[in-house]
Amino acid sequence: MVIAQGTAAQTGAHDEERNRELVAQSFEAWRTGSGSPYDLLASDASWTITGNSLAAKTYPTKDAFIEEVIRPFNARMKSRLVPKVRKLYAEDDTVVAFFDAAGTASDDRPYSNTYVWILEMTDGQIVRAHAFFDSIAFDELWRRVPAERSDIVASQEVPGG
């Protein structure tokens, strides 16, 4: 019995560290422009933007979230957001990312925000996410800058939610 509990605890700790490392790698890829945390999203992952921003709601799939939030966000940007991770926490199947991100909007004004993402993972993929950020800064960008650019491709998707 003790051996089984020890093995389960080791497996859980291994999964926590694996999930944390996957998220850390995805943020590093985002920072360098070679990927993003969205690469970890399962196709049926739900993404909830909490609060009262213009984008606040639950997006039931990866595609819905990318199409309704990320692509319109990217279309408002002249340069991609670059993250600076403050801390990553892992417990059980969940990784919490606390980070800042900044870039330049297409009207040449800076955009920066501080985010907390709670990422629930299964088999190395994000299956559910809850995002917290300064909705005033987000809404100001969303209202001020029209989503007219179509030259930012999916590989350069900028995490904004």
Disulfide bonds with the S-S distance in Angstrom:
none
